[in-house]
Amino acid sequence: MSIKTIDDVNFRRIGENLKRIRNAKGETQQDVADAIGMQSYGNYERGTEKISLWRLLQVCEHFHVDIRKVIEGCSSAFCLEWNQDVKSSSEFRHLMECIRDECTKMTNEQLQTMLNVGQAINRGK
């Protein structure tokens, strides 16, 4: 099974990854919530609230981590392998379509921030 809709994403797993990264950085949930200007950060870690792509990018930027570390294993039956083979796969194409759909909901400022994050990730390779 691959990620075909947002319902296929295991948000609890993403939350577990966020918690692991936050703990490794020595921060509290409140530290993160304050830094990115939101109140519901703890809900994302518990997987009780679905994190939007925009919020996920903000959290990744705050932690200075690649988004791939956070979404690793985010589908119970699909593990993203970030290599050339995946870039040609239907799963990767579908993931990119989901990201595109999320982008259509963003303001120009949010899109610029997302572009900046993507460029920073790319520079880190």
C-alpha positions as CSV (number, residue, x, y, z in Angstrom):
1,M,0.0,0.0,0.0
2,S,1.3,3.5,-0.8
3,I,0.3,7.0,0.2
4,K,-2.7,7.8,-2.0
5,T,-4.6,10.3,0.1
6,I,-3.9,12.3,3.3
7,D,-5.8,9.5,5.1
8,D,-2.9,7.1,4.3
9,V,-0.4,9.2,6.3
10,N,0.4,8.0,9.8
11,F,0.3,11.3,11.7
12,R,1.0,9.5,15.0
13,R,4.3,8.3,13.5
14,I,5.1,11.8,12.4
15,G,4.3,13.0,15.9
16,E,6.6,10.3,17.4
17,N,9.4,11.5,15.1
18,L,8.8,15.2,16.1
19,K,8.9,14.2,19.8
20,R,12.2,12.3,19.3
21,I,13.8,15.2,17.5
22,R,12.5,17.7,20.1
23,N,13.8,15.6,23.0
24,A,17.2,15.3,21.2
25,K,17.3,19.1,20.9
26,G,16.5,19.5,24.6
27,E,13.3,21.5,24.1
28,T,9.9,21.3,25.7
29,Q,6.6,21.3,23.7
30,Q,6.0,24.8,25.0
31,D,9.4,25.9,23.7
32,V,8.5,24.8,20.2
33,A,4.9,26.1,20.4
34,D,6.3,29.5,21.5
35,A,9.0,29.6,18.8
36,I,6.6,28.9,15.9
37,G,3.6,30.8,17.3
38,M,1.1,28.1,17.9
39,Q,-0.7,26.5,20.7
40,S,-1.5,23.0,19.5
41,Y,2.0,21.7,19.0
42,G,1.5,18.9,21.6
43,N,-1.5,17.6,19.6
44,Y,0.8,17.1,16.6
45,E,3.3,15.0,18.7
46,R,0.4,12.9,20.0
47,G,-1.0,12.4,16.5
48,T,-4.4,13.7,17.6
49,E,-4.2,16.6,15.1
50,K,-3.1,16.3,11.5
51,I,-0.2,18.7,10.9
52,S,-0.3,20.7,7.7
53,L,2.6,20.8,5.3
54,W,3.0,24.5,6.2
55,R,3.2,23.8,9.9
56,L,5.5,20.8,9.3
57,L,7.9,23.0,7.4
58,Q,7.9,25.6,10.2
59,V,8.7,22.9,12.7
60,C,11.5,21.5,10.5
61,E,12.9,24.9,10.1
62,H,12.8,25.5,13.8
63,F,14.6,22.2,14.5
64,H,17.0,22.7,11.6
65,V,16.2,19.2,10.4
66,D,15.4,17.8,6.9
67,I,11.7,17.2,6.5
68,R,12.6,13.6,5.4
69,K,13.7,12.8,9.0
70,V,10.2,13.8,10.2
71,I,8.1,12.0,7.6
72,E,10.2,8.8,7.7
73,G,7.9,5.9,8.1
74,C,4.8,8.1,8.0
75,S,2.8,5.4,6.2
76,S,2.4,2.1,7.9
77,A,3.0,0.2,4.7
78,F,5.1,2.6,2.7
79,C,8.6,3.8,3.6
80,L,10.1,6.6,1.5
81,E,13.5,5.8,0.1
82,W,14.9,9.1,-1.0
83,N,16.9,8.1,-4.1
84,Q,16.7,8.3,-7.8
85,D,14.4,5.2,-8.1
86,V,11.7,6.7,-5.9
87,K,11.7,9.9,-7.9
88,S,10.3,8.0,-10.9
89,S,7.8,6.0,-8.8
90,S,4.1,6.6,-8.6
91,E,4.4,7.0,-4.8
92,F,6.8,9.9,-5.2
93,R,4.7,11.5,-7.9
94,H,1.6,11.2,-5.7
95,L,3.5,12.7,-2.8
96,M,4.5,15.7,-5.0
97,E,0.9,16.1,-6.1
98,C,-0.2,16.3,-2.4
99,I,2.4,18.9,-1.7
100,R,1.3,20.9,-4.8
101,D,-2.3,20.7,-3.5
102,E,-1.2,22.0,-0.1
103,C,0.7,24.9,-1.8
104,T,-2.4,26.1,-3.6
105,K,-3.8,26.9,-0.1
106,M,-0.8,29.0,0.9
107,T,-0.3,32.7,0.8
108,N,2.6,34.2,-1.2
109,E,4.5,34.7,2.0
110,Q,4.0,31.1,3.1
111,L,5.1,29.9,-0.4
112,Q,8.3,32.0,-0.2
113,T,9.1,30.6,3.2
114,M,8.5,27.1,1.8
115,L,10.8,27.9,-1.1
116,N,13.5,29.2,1.3
117,V,13.2,26.0,3.4
118,G,13.5,23.8,0.3
119,Q,16.6,25.7,-0.8
120,A,18.2,25.4,2.6
121,I,17.5,21.6,2.5
122,N,19.0,21.4,-0.9
123,R,22.1,23.3,0.2
124,G,22.5,20.9,3.1
125,K,22.9,17.9,0.8
